[in-house]
């Protein structure tokens, strides 16, 4: 279940209802899917074949199509990152820069853990959303954020897009941002 850490105060918010209420105020969509429906052999696997990626998409087809129809997403795929991913550290350096997009950045975590760092309202500042299997998040277009892995350095997620070519990151220079 997702947990939030507000960086300015180190306050933590947990519990699905509390997390959802906080993220709603920050205009960030949060939902939770049943990750246990994923076959056991895929729940801890982070290096996937195309067939295994297709199996994950098929497992969550109903949830994906429901979210896509509500939010206008046109295409989706699977991203899997782990220490087995070629050039993982280089990829993470690219991800770990504050940026925006011209469409939502959507992730439905099916295995592992990850963290979005998002710029909230002026009274909140930056906050971390720690995600695990079953958590679904949509960071709205133009909202400064970045994504990285947690200490386990393993994640599998469904990505949903409006534009069929996927999203493009636009750097966001923010002198108030401090890495924690």
Protein Blocks (a to p, Z undefined) as FASTA:
>chain_A
ZZdddfklopacehjklmmmmmmmnopacddddfklpcfklmmccbdcfklmmmmmmmmm
mmmmmmmmmnopabdcdddddfklghklmmmmmmmpccddfbdcddddfedcdddddddd
fklopadddddehiacdddehiacdddddfkopacdddddfblnbpaddddddfkbccZZ
